[in-house]
Amino acid sequence: MRLFVALPIPAPVRARLDELVAVLRDRHPELRWSAPDGWHATLAFLGAVADERLGEVVDAVTRAARRTGLPDELRLGAPGRFGRRVLWVELSATPEASLARLGTCIQDELESAGLAVDRREVRGHLTLARAKRAAVDATLVDEVTVPDAAWPCRAVEVWSSTLGRGPARYAVEASVTADS
């Protein structure tokens, strides 16, 4: 299975953001828009992992969550872009460095368990859209309205994704709290 570790976005926050993004979907059909039920903040990406190793992934995430704790609160921030291909909304945490610390610790624990991790700097964000031929420019970023939304961080999750025949399909394989 194809796995990654992420922070979930509560349904009411997704619904409110989706209301605001719906206008942009209509205005910019040239972009590939992410489905709101798949919005998450990735902390670690593993890629293909044998089904029988899922328990090891969950154990590593549990160790990291216990070691660092979870952020107290998550909050939507400003919109932005990665190059000219990805439109996103910032996700910040309280305490400030807790999101990056948790993601780095999860990546460390996964590697210590002998699992291959795509090592990346943790930058809290939700991907709204991707461009294939068209470009995500500063004008589009300026069109994004982000609701003022904050919520307590209660869990980190192990997600699977299935690609092919349309948009990616996601499933939560496990949910971990700091006291799991």
C-alpha positions as CSV (number, residue, x, y, z in Angstrom):
1,M,0.0,0.0,0.0
2,R,1.1,3.6,-0.6
3,L,1.4,5.3,2.8
4,F,1.9,8.7,4.3
5,V,1.5,10.3,7.7
6,A,-0.6,13.4,8.0
7,L,-2.6,15.7,10.3
8,P,-6.3,15.6,9.6
9,I,-8.4,18.7,8.9
10,P,-11.8,18.7,10.8
11,A,-14.9,18.4,8.6
12,P,-16.3,21.8,9.6
13,V,-13.0,23.5,8.6
14,R,-12.9,21.6,5.3
15,A,-16.5,22.6,4.6
16,R,-15.9,26.3,5.2
17,L,-12.7,26.4,3.1
18,D,-14.5,24.4,0.4
19,E,-17.3,27.0,0.2
20,L,-14.7,29.7,-0.5
21,V,-12.6,27.6,-2.9
22,A,-15.7,26.6,-5.0
23,V,-15.7,30.0,-6.7
24,L,-12.1,29.4,-7.8
25,R,-12.9,26.0,-9.1
26,D,-15.5,27.5,-11.4
27,R,-13.2,30.3,-12.5
28,H,-10.1,28.0,-13.1
29,P,-11.2,24.7,-14.5
30,E,-7.7,24.4,-16.1
31,L,-6.4,23.4,-12.6
32,R,-6.7,20.0,-11.0
33,W,-8.4,20.8,-7.7
34,S,-7.9,18.6,-4.7
35,A,-11.1,17.0,-3.1
36,P,-11.8,18.5,0.3
37,D,-12.2,15.1,1.9
38,G,-8.5,14.5,1.0
39,W,-7.2,17.7,2.5
40,H,-4.5,17.0,5.0
41,A,-1.1,18.2,6.2
42,T,1.6,15.7,5.2
43,L,4.3,15.1,7.8
44,A,6.0,12.1,6.2
45,F,5.7,10.3,2.9
46,L,6.6,6.6,2.7
47,G,5.3,5.5,-0.7
48,A,4.9,1.8,-1.3
49,V,5.0,-0.2,2.0
50,A,4.2,-3.9,2.3
51,D,0.8,-4.4,4.0
52,E,2.4,-6.4,6.8
53,R,4.6,-3.5,7.8
54,L,1.6,-1.2,8.6
55,G,2.0,-2.0,12.3
56,E,5.6,-0.9,12.3
57,V,4.6,2.4,10.7
58,V,2.0,2.9,13.4
59,D,4.5,2.0,16.2
60,A,7.0,4.5,14.8
61,V,4.4,7.3,14.6
62,T,3.3,6.5,18.1
63,R,6.8,6.7,19.5
64,A,7.3,10.1,17.8
65,A,4.0,11.5,19.0
66,R,4.9,10.4,22.6
67,R,8.3,11.9,22.3
68,T,7.4,15.3,20.9
69,G,3.7,15.6,21.7
70,L,1.2,17.0,19.3
71,P,0.7,20.7,18.6
72,D,-1.8,22.3,20.9
73,E,-3.6,24.1,18.1
74,L,-3.6,24.2,14.3
75,R,-4.7,27.2,12.2
76,L,-5.2,28.0,8.5
77,G,-3.0,30.8,7.3
78,A,-2.2,32.6,4.1
79,P,-2.5,31.1,0.6
80,G,0.7,30.5,-1.4
81,R,2.3,28.5,-4.2
82,F,5.1,26.2,-4.8
83,G,6.7,27.3,-8.0
84,R,4.1,27.7,-10.7
85,R,2.5,24.3,-10.2
86,V,0.9,24.0,-6.7
87,L,-1.6,26.3,-5.0
88,W,-1.8,25.8,-1.2
89,V,-3.0,27.3,2.1
90,E,-0.6,27.5,5.0
91,L,-1.2,25.5,8.2
92,S,0.5,26.8,11.3
93,A,0.8,25.4,14.8
94,T,1.0,26.5,18.4
95,P,3.6,26.2,19.7
96,E,5.2,27.6,16.6
97,A,7.8,25.0,15.9
98,S,5.7,22.0,17.0
99,L,4.5,21.0,13.6
100,A,8.0,20.8,12.1
101,R,9.4,19.1,15.2
102,L,6.7,16.4,15.1
103,G,7.2,15.8,11.3
104,T,11.0,15.5,11.7
105,C,10.6,13.1,14.7
106,I,8.2,11.0,12.7
107,Q,10.6,10.8,9.8
108,D,13.4,9.9,12.2
109,E,11.4,7.1,13.8
110,L,10.3,5.7,10.5
111,E,13.9,5.6,9.3
112,S,15.0,4.0,12.6
113,A,12.4,1.3,12.0
114,G,14.0,0.5,8.6
115,L,11.3,2.1,6.6
116,A,12.1,4.2,3.5
117,V,11.0,7.8,4.0
118,D,11.0,10.6,1.4
119,R,13.0,13.0,3.6
120,R,11.6,16.5,3.3
121,E,11.4,19.7,5.3
122,V,8.0,19.8,7.0
123,R,6.1,22.9,5.7
124,G,2.5,22.9,7.0
125,H,0.1,23.3,4.1
126,L,-3.0,22.0,2.4
127,T,-2.7,21.5,-1.3
128,L,-5.7,23.1,-3.0
129,A,-4.8,22.7,-6.7
130,R,-2.1,21.6,-9.1
131,A,-1.4,22.9,-12.6
132,K,-0.4,20.7,-15.5
133,R,-0.2,23.1,-18.4
134,A,-1.5,26.3,-16.9
135,A,0.5,28.1,-14.2
136,V,-0.4,29.1,-10.7
137,D,0.5,32.7,-10.6
138,A,0.4,35.4,-7.9
139,T,-2.9,36.7,-9.2
140,L,-4.5,33.4,-8.5
141,V,-3.0,33.3,-5.0
142,D,-4.5,36.7,-4.4
143,E,-8.0,35.3,-5.3
144,V,-7.9,32.8,-2.5
145,T,-10.0,33.7,0.5
146,V,-9.1,31.7,3.6
147,P,-11.5,31.5,6.6
148,D,-10.2,32.3,10.1
149,A,-10.1,28.7,11.4
150,A,-8.3,27.1,14.3
151,W,-8.8,23.8,16.1
152,P,-7.1,21.6,18.7
153,C,-4.7,19.0,17.3
154,R,-6.0,15.7,18.6
155,A,-4.3,13.1,16.5
156,V,-1.8,12.3,13.7
157,E,-3.0,9.7,11.2
158,V,-1.5,7.1,8.9
159,W,-3.2,7.4,5.5
160,S,-3.1,5.2,2.4
161,S,-3.7,6.5,-1.1
162,T,-4.7,4.8,-4.3
163,L,-3.8,6.4,-7.6
164,G,-5.2,5.9,-11.1
165,R,-8.6,6.3,-12.8
166,G,-9.3,9.8,-11.5
167,P,-8.3,11.6,-8.4
168,A,-6.3,10.0,-5.6
169,R,-8.5,8.0,-3.1
170,Y,-7.5,8.2,0.5
171,A,-8.2,6.0,3.6
172,V,-7.2,6.5,7.2
173,E,-5.4,3.3,8.2
174,A,-4.6,4.4,11.8
175,S,-5.0,7.3,14.2
176,V,-2.5,8.1,16.9
177,T,-2.7,10.4,19.9
178,A,0.2,11.5,22.0
179,D,-1.0,9.2,24.8
180,S,-1.7,6.2,22.5
